[in-house]
Amino acid sequence: MHWPAVLAAGSPSDPTAPTTKPVTLDDAQKSATEAAGWVEENWSTWLAIGLRILLIVIIASVLRVLVRRALTKLIDRMNRSAQAVEGTALGGLLVNAERRRQRSEAIGSVLRSVASFLILGTAALMVLGVLNIDLAPLLASAGVAGVAIGFGARNLVTDFLSGVFMILEDQYGVGDSIDAGVASGEVVEVGLRVTKLRGDNGEIWYVRNGEIKRIGNLSQGWATAAVDVQVRPTEDLDRVRAAITEAAESMAKAEPWNERLWGPVEVLGLNEVLLDSMVIRVSAKTMPGKALGVERELRWRIKRSLDAAGIRIVGGTPLPAPDAPTDPTSAVAAPSALNNPTSPQSLATAPIPPGQSLSK
């Protein structure tokens, strides 16, 4: 049985109209049978591919969750150990909780991001391989794109890598006083791209990590407080040493200087001997970041001790010279030829009398 002829496109009377072959039930049944056979032949392959993709996705997801959870537990353990040390006697001197917390969080964020990228990227490549997709053009395109992005964002990449190594090496942290070359001050925040510093006048400096070529950390280990005492060259050195030692011993016993001083105040000796003065160097090992305050307090106490001992400190503007008798002739002007009215100079400057003709 055939379909009606009206299904054919165009009019039968039009010789130029295209004609199509009528579709019969036998042809439709044959096409359906062929499609069913093709599906029956390939369904096992499709099922195997789907199961492999599903297995790859499940394994990648589970592995990603496990790795991120392990990294999170590691960071939490680091924070708990820092808090435990903070409660001890030396905890406040050796551990900065905010610094350790921020450093551990930054390291954890970097490690989690790197782990997720590696796991998910590997899973995506494995899925494409299961689908029989040629990965060579894709990898070549990704390599070219990576090179282009690297050249375009080289400063950003430099800042990021520099920040990662600064954090991993613990070059500085929150609360440290550093000299970064381009700026100096107290570290407020340490990021992977930018380090935030607070200057001496309260200003905030945003320094890119890639611009930091050298770092001077003033808050690690210990610091040195150095004071120069300048006295007259006629003073007795033993009396000067005794006065300075007395001031240093009283300072070492007072609060809070007994905690900020990590060693005895030492009189190193004469640093300079000049015609009108001599300089004695005094030094002490202090808590990091506290050297400036110790120097100010030490100068204060040394000055009071020297005043009590009758020893005069020399410094600043030079001492005035003793008064000398004044010369009585110093205020007398030098003699002048104009004082004599009959001198040629006075006659030359005299005014011409009125009515006198200058012509002969």
Secondary structure, DSSP 8 states (H G I E B T S, - for coil): ----GGGSSS-TT-TTS-------HHHHHHHHHHHHHHHHHHHHHHHHHHHHHHHHHHHHHHHHHHHHHHHHHHHHHHHHHHHHHHTSTTHHHH--HHHHHHHHHHHHHHHHHHHHHHHHHHHHHHHHHHTT--HHHHHHHHHHHHHHHHHHTHHHHHHHHHHHHHHHHT---TT-EEE-SS-EEEEEEE-SSEEEEE-TTS-EEEEEGGG----EESSSS-EEEEEEEEE-TTS-HHHHHHHHHHHHHHHHTSTTHHHHB-S--EEEEEEEE-SS-EEEEEEEEE-TT-HHHHHHHHHHHHHHHHHHTT--B--SS----------GGGGS----GGGSTTSHHHHHHS---TT-----
